[in-house]
Amino acid sequence: MNGVGAEKSWNTSRLGLRVGADAIAAGAAGVLVAPIITAIDRGIIENASGRNTLGASLQASFKEMLFRPHRFFFSKPFALIYTLYFGTYLTANTIDTASSTLSNKPITTTTAGTSKFLATSTSNLALCLYKDNRFTQMFGAASSTRPVPLPTFALFTVRDCLTIFASFNLPPLLSPHLDKRMSEEVKKYVGAASTAQFLTPAAVQLVSTPLHLLGLDMYNRPGVGWQERATRVVRDWGKSAFARMGRIIPAFGVGGVVNMKVRRGLMERLE
């Protein structure tokens, strides 16, 4: 009896197809955002290590993307970035599917609860730290398998926590204040919630970028004094922060919207 009752309280309709839809949506969003983010992340690290300037690195990546797409899209850097965002989106999607299954709600239902935030944040943080470790080794001062030091990992962790907090926690807190200050004319074109969703992750890069640059410098130049490190961080702060803002928009803006819309469309067909 208990087994029957439990089965009736769950929405397991087409569960396998729903998980497949979660993966398709995550894959579509991941392949859309991965190219630009691959180019930007490589450019920032090469610029910080002195191997290349940010502009020249971006130019080289886009040339390879256009004229040698097989090399770019089957490269290890692209695979690392794609895995990062596919894994993040897939985690969020499967949490929604698990929630609708266990609570016996329509399969198009989404959640914004603590469990989704914690699971998505953990997935993103773990994959991002692994990606940063490999990118730092590949595009740092000298390509090698030298381990990334723990202080660099710690700085990268704080950097990612700031971005995650600004992407998931700050927008709901900021949007009511924006809503009061935005004119009705502006609201016709863009809502306060959407504005906050784009603004907060981008703005926090002004704070998190120095942490990113300091972590890279500790890997690239071990044993350098703090005054010299600070000079290097300040030198690269502006352009690197601007570049990281450019990667946040596709990562947490465009990619999130594509993932949401593709998943919703597939779920509506299954419902």
Secondary structure, DSSP 4 states (H G I P E B T S, - for coil): -HHHHHHHTS--TTHHHHHHHHHHHHHHHHHHHHHHHHHHHHHHHHHHHTSS-HHHHHHHHHHHHHH-HHHHHTSHHHHHHHHHHHHHHHHHHHHHHHHHHHTT--TT----SHHHHHHHHHHHHHHHHHHHHHHHHHHSSS-S-PPPPHHHHHHHHHHHHHHHHHHHTHHHHHHHHHHHHS-HHHHTTS-HHHHHHHHHHHHTHHHHHHHHHHHHHHHHSTT--HHHHHHHHHHHHHHHHHHHHHHHIIIIIIHHHHHHHHHHHHHHHH-
